[in-house]
Amino acid sequence: MLRPARSFASRVGAATKGRDARSKIRDAAEGGSAHATSGVVASLRSLNIRPSRRLGQNFLTDPRVAERIATLALGDGAPGPIVEIGPGLGALTQRLAASGRPVTAVELDLRLAEHVESLLRPWPRARVVRGDILDQRLALLAPGDDPVTIVANLPYAITSPAIGWILEQGPRARRAVLMIQREVAQRLAAKPGTKEYGSFSVYVALHGEIEVAFRVSPGAFHPRPDVDSVVFTLTPRPYPGTTAGERVAVGRLVRAATGGRRKTLANALSKGLAITANEARALLAGAGIDAGRRAETLHVDEWIRIARAEGDRA
């Protein structure tokens, strides 16, 4: 059964708010021990690596969190390949490789890539590819026809592009297990009418199904970030009842309209699509949408209606 991305909001809230006794126990379990942190610090020093703020490098120190992510990634029991984005020091990579499934880790930092490569020697089906994931083709990372599981702890700066890359892979990407900063998760979960809601929220809802798994506290990383993180699964799938052309049209319409918050929908579309205000109002009337509304108040279904009305007028 499909769970639209809009249902993710309540799950993010449940994962990040209302800390009862159980969540406090979980926080302690996921906080990362001093011993594990010191081990990460020692490894970074030995590699002469200082965590880069520009690259958003926060290294996972808690092995229990790595184990939970690996369990999620391997839990379906499928034999297909795994692609890990940004393996870091390899804490998660080794757990994935030990499953016996083909694992390809894509790492931009050449020193980290060499380190992870040395860790993977016991597993001949695991390898490291040096480079930026956004420049890679999934068909080359995981040759063959088997659907791929993608795993990543995504830095803030590349979260949106990386999620876009995953969703663009189509049926080859079975699902992704991702860890991202909480504020980005809130953008994914945003409801119409909120300040977080925008073109990215609509895009993900059009192309994927999201299910939150658990929250990770800042203490599970080195350096310690200022915010919590959220682990979730992303299953690429087209929004029910839509065509590829309609999804492309919705993306274009949303981008055209959401650049002008505080503008009425008719005025925003008029400017964004380079059409007259009367043409924009006629388009919205054909979709049964009030031209005086703001773009950020529209649900995905309403954007689809506008795209279909535009198609009928073409």
C-alpha positions as CSV (number, residue, x, y, z in Angstrom):
1,M,0.0,0.0,0.0
2,L,1.4,3.4,-1.0
3,R,2.0,5.9,1.7
4,P,2.2,9.4,0.2
5,A,5.1,11.6,1.3
6,R,2.7,14.0,3.1
7,S,2.1,11.3,5.8
8,F,5.8,11.7,6.7
9,A,5.2,14.8,8.6
10,S,3.6,13.2,11.6
11,R,6.3,10.5,11.6
12,V,9.1,13.1,11.7
13,G,7.3,14.8,14.5
14,A,6.9,11.6,16.4
15,A,10.6,10.8,15.9
16,T,11.9,14.3,17.0
17,K,9.5,15.5,19.7
18,G,7.9,14.3,22.9
19,R,10.8,12.6,24.6
20,D,9.3,10.1,27.0
21,A,11.3,7.6,29.1
22,R,11.7,5.2,26.1
23,S,13.2,7.9,23.9
24,K,15.6,8.9,26.6
25,I,16.9,5.4,26.8
26,R,17.2,5.4,23.0
27,D,19.1,8.7,23.1
28,A,21.6,7.1,25.5
29,A,22.0,4.1,23.3
30,E,22.5,6.3,20.2
31,G,24.6,9.0,21.7
32,G,27.9,7.5,20.9
33,S,30.4,6.4,23.5
34,A,33.5,8.3,24.4
35,H,35.6,5.3,23.4
36,A,34.0,5.1,19.9
37,T,34.5,8.8,19.4
38,S,38.1,8.7,20.4
39,G,38.6,5.9,17.9
40,V,37.2,8.0,15.1
41,V,39.4,11.0,16.1
42,A,42.5,8.7,16.2
43,S,41.6,7.4,12.7
44,L,41.2,10.8,11.3
45,R,44.5,12.0,12.8
46,S,46.3,9.0,11.4
47,L,44.9,9.8,7.9
48,N,45.8,13.5,8.5
49,I,42.2,14.5,7.9
50,R,40.5,17.4,9.5
51,P,36.7,17.2,9.1
52,S,35.6,19.6,6.5
53,R,32.8,21.9,7.3
54,R,32.5,22.8,3.6
55,L,31.9,19.1,2.8
56,G,29.6,18.6,5.8
57,Q,31.8,15.9,7.2
58,N,30.3,14.5,10.4
59,F,31.6,11.0,11.0
60,L,29.3,8.4,12.7
61,T,30.8,7.2,15.9
62,D,28.1,5.0,17.4
63,P,28.3,1.4,16.1
64,R,24.7,0.8,17.2
65,V,23.4,3.4,14.8
66,A,25.5,1.9,12.0
67,E,24.1,-1.5,12.8
68,R,20.5,-0.3,12.7
69,I,21.1,1.4,9.3
70,A,22.7,-1.8,8.0
71,T,19.7,-3.8,9.2
72,L,17.3,-1.5,7.4
73,A,19.4,-1.7,4.2
74,L,19.7,-5.5,4.3
75,G,16.4,-6.3,5.9
76,D,14.5,-7.1,2.7
77,G,16.8,-10.1,2.1
78,A,17.2,-9.3,-1.6
79,P,20.4,-10.4,-3.3
80,G,20.8,-7.2,-5.3
81,P,23.8,-4.7,-5.2
82,I,24.2,-1.9,-2.7
83,V,25.6,1.6,-3.5
84,E,26.8,3.6,-0.5
85,I,27.2,7.4,-0.9
86,G,30.0,8.8,1.2
87,P,31.3,5.9,3.3
88,G,33.5,8.1,5.4
89,L,35.6,5.9,7.6
90,G,33.8,2.8,6.6
91,A,31.8,2.0,9.8
92,L,28.7,1.2,7.8
93,T,30.5,0.0,4.7
94,Q,32.1,-3.0,6.4
95,R,28.7,-4.2,7.8
96,L,27.2,-4.0,4.3
97,A,30.1,-5.8,2.7
98,A,29.9,-8.6,5.3
99,S,26.5,-9.5,4.0
100,G,28.1,-10.9,0.8
101,R,26.1,-8.6,-1.5
102,P,28.0,-6.5,-4.1
103,V,28.8,-3.2,-2.5
104,T,30.1,-0.1,-4.3
105,A,31.1,2.9,-2.0
106,V,31.4,6.3,-3.7
107,E,33.7,8.6,-2.0
108,L,34.9,12.1,-3.0
109,D,37.7,12.5,-0.5
110,L,40.6,10.5,-1.9
111,R,42.2,9.8,1.5
112,L,39.0,8.4,2.8
113,A,38.5,6.4,-0.3
114,E,42.0,4.8,0.1
115,H,41.3,4.0,3.7
116,V,37.9,2.4,3.0
117,E,39.4,0.4,0.2
118,S,41.9,-1.1,2.6
119,L,39.1,-2.1,5.0
120,L,37.2,-3.9,2.2
121,R,40.0,-6.3,1.2
122,P,38.4,-9.3,3.0
123,W,35.3,-8.9,0.8
124,P,36.1,-9.3,-2.9
125,R,32.5,-8.2,-3.9
126,A,33.0,-4.7,-2.3
127,R,34.8,-1.8,-4.0
128,V,35.3,1.9,-3.8
129,V,34.7,4.4,-6.6
130,R,36.4,7.8,-6.3
131,G,34.3,10.7,-7.3
132,D,31.1,12.8,-6.7
133,I,27.9,10.7,-6.7
134,L,26.2,13.4,-8.8
135,D,28.6,12.6,-11.6
136,Q,28.0,8.8,-11.5
137,R,25.7,6.6,-13.5
138,L,24.0,3.9,-11.5
139,A,24.4,1.4,-14.4
140,L,28.2,1.7,-14.1
141,L,28.2,1.6,-10.3
142,A,26.0,-1.5,-10.2
143,P,26.2,-3.3,-13.6
144,G,23.3,-5.7,-14.4
145,D,19.6,-5.6,-14.1
146,D,19.1,-6.3,-10.3
147,P,17.4,-3.4,-8.4
148,V,19.9,-1.5,-6.3
149,T,19.7,-0.5,-2.6
150,I,21.2,2.9,-1.9
151,V,22.6,3.9,1.5
152,A,23.9,7.3,2.6
153,N,24.6,9.7,5.5
154,L,24.0,12.8,3.4
155,P,25.7,16.1,4.2
156,Y,23.4,19.1,4.3
157,A,24.9,20.7,1.2
158,I,24.2,17.8,-1.1
159,T,21.0,16.4,0.4
160,S,18.6,17.8,-2.2
161,P,20.8,17.0,-5.2
162,A,21.5,13.5,-4.0
163,I,17.8,12.7,-3.3
164,G,17.1,14.1,-6.8
165,W,19.8,11.8,-8.2
166,I,18.3,8.8,-6.5
167,L,14.8,9.5,-7.7
168,E,16.1,10.0,-11.3
169,Q,17.4,6.4,-11.4
170,G,13.9,5.0,-12.0
171,P,13.2,1.3,-11.4
172,R,16.9,0.4,-10.9
173,A,16.8,2.0,-7.5
174,R,14.7,-0.4,-5.3
175,R,14.9,1.9,-2.3
176,A,17.3,4.1,-0.3
177,V,18.1,4.2,3.4
178,L,19.2,7.8,4.1
179,M,20.3,9.8,7.1
180,I,19.8,13.6,6.8
181,Q,19.6,16.6,9.1
182,R,16.2,17.2,10.8
183,E,15.5,20.5,9.1
184,V,15.8,18.9,5.7
185,A,13.5,16.1,6.8
186,Q,11.0,18.8,7.8
187,R,11.2,20.2,4.3
188,L,10.3,16.7,3.0
189,A,7.5,16.5,5.5
190,A,6.2,20.0,5.1
191,K,2.5,20.5,4.6
192,P,1.0,23.1,2.3
193,G,0.8,26.5,3.9
194,T,3.9,26.1,6.0
195,K,7.2,28.1,5.5
196,E,9.1,24.8,4.8
197,Y,6.8,23.8,2.0
198,G,8.2,24.4,-1.4
199,S,9.1,22.9,-4.8
200,F,11.4,20.2,-3.1
201,S,8.5,19.0,-1.0
202,V,6.3,18.6,-4.1
203,Y,9.0,17.0,-6.2
204,V,9.7,14.3,-3.6
205,A,6.0,13.6,-3.2
206,L,5.6,13.2,-7.0
207,H,8.4,10.7,-7.2
208,G,8.9,8.8,-4.0
209,E,7.4,7.2,-0.9
210,I,9.0,8.0,2.4
211,E,8.9,6.1,5.7
212,V,10.7,7.5,8.8
213,A,12.7,4.9,10.8
214,F,14.4,6.6,13.8
215,R,16.0,9.7,15.1
216,V,19.8,10.0,15.7
217,S,21.1,12.5,18.3
218,P,24.0,14.8,17.7
219,G,26.2,12.8,20.1
220,A,26.4,10.0,17.6
221,F,28.8,12.0,15.4
222,H,32.2,13.6,15.4
223,P,32.3,16.6,15.1
224,R,29.0,16.9,17.0
225,P,26.4,18.7,14.8
226,D,24.1,21.3,16.1
227,V,20.9,19.4,15.1
228,D,19.4,16.0,15.3
229,S,19.3,13.7,12.3
230,V,16.6,11.4,10.9
231,V,17.0,8.0,9.2
232,F,14.3,7.1,6.7
233,T,13.7,4.9,3.7
234,L,12.9,6.4,0.3
235,T,11.2,4.2,-2.3
236,P,11.1,5.7,-5.7
237,R,7.7,5.5,-7.3
238,P,5.6,7.8,-9.5
239,Y,2.7,9.6,-7.7
240,P,-0.4,7.4,-8.2
241,G,-2.4,8.0,-11.3
242,T,0.1,10.4,-13.0
243,T,2.1,10.1,-16.2
244,A,5.8,11.1,-16.6
245,G,4.7,14.1,-18.7
246,E,2.4,15.3,-15.9
247,R,5.1,15.0,-13.3
248,V,7.5,17.0,-15.5
249,A,4.8,19.7,-16.0
250,V,4.0,19.9,-12.3
251,G,7.7,20.4,-11.5
252,R,7.9,23.3,-14.1
253,L,4.7,24.9,-12.7
254,V,5.8,24.7,-9.1
255,R,9.2,26.2,-9.8
256,A,7.5,28.9,-11.8
257,A,5.1,29.8,-9.0
258,T,7.0,29.2,-5.8
259,G,9.7,31.9,-6.5
260,G,7.2,34.6,-5.6
261,R,5.9,34.0,-2.1
262,R,3.4,36.6,-1.0
263,K,2.2,36.8,-4.6
264,T,-1.2,35.5,-5.6
265,L,-1.0,32.2,-7.6
266,A,-2.2,34.0,-10.7
267,N,0.5,36.7,-10.5
268,A,3.2,34.2,-9.7
269,L,2.3,31.9,-12.6
270,S,2.0,34.9,-14.9
271,K,5.6,36.0,-14.1
272,G,7.1,32.5,-13.9
273,L,5.5,31.2,-17.1
274,A,5.8,34.5,-19.0
275,I,2.1,34.6,-19.7
276,T,-0.5,37.3,-19.1
277,A,-2.4,37.5,-15.8
278,N,-5.6,36.8,-17.7
279,E,-4.1,33.7,-19.2
280,A,-2.9,32.6,-15.7
281,R,-6.4,33.1,-14.3
282,A,-8.0,31.2,-17.1
283,L,-5.6,28.3,-16.5
284,L,-6.4,28.2,-12.8
285,A,-10.1,28.4,-13.6
286,G,-9.8,25.4,-15.8
287,A,-8.3,23.5,-12.9
288,G,-10.9,24.7,-10.4
289,I,-8.3,26.6,-8.4
290,D,-8.8,30.0,-6.8
291,A,-6.5,32.4,-8.6
292,G,-6.1,34.5,-5.4
293,R,-4.5,31.7,-3.4
294,R,-0.7,31.5,-2.7
295,A,1.4,28.9,-4.4
296,E,2.6,27.5,-1.1
297,T,-0.9,26.5,-0.1
298,L,-1.5,24.0,-2.9
299,H,-1.4,20.3,-2.4
300,V,0.2,18.0,-4.9
301,D,-3.2,16.9,-6.2
302,E,-4.0,20.5,-7.0
303,W,-0.8,21.0,-8.9
304,I,-1.6,17.9,-10.9
305,R,-5.0,19.5,-11.8
306,I,-3.2,22.6,-13.0
307,A,-0.8,20.6,-15.1
308,R,-3.7,18.7,-16.7
309,A,-5.6,21.9,-17.4
310,E,-2.6,23.3,-19.1
311,G,-2.3,20.2,-21.2
312,D,-6.0,20.5,-22.2
313,R,-5.4,24.1,-23.3
314,A,-2.3,23.3,-25.4
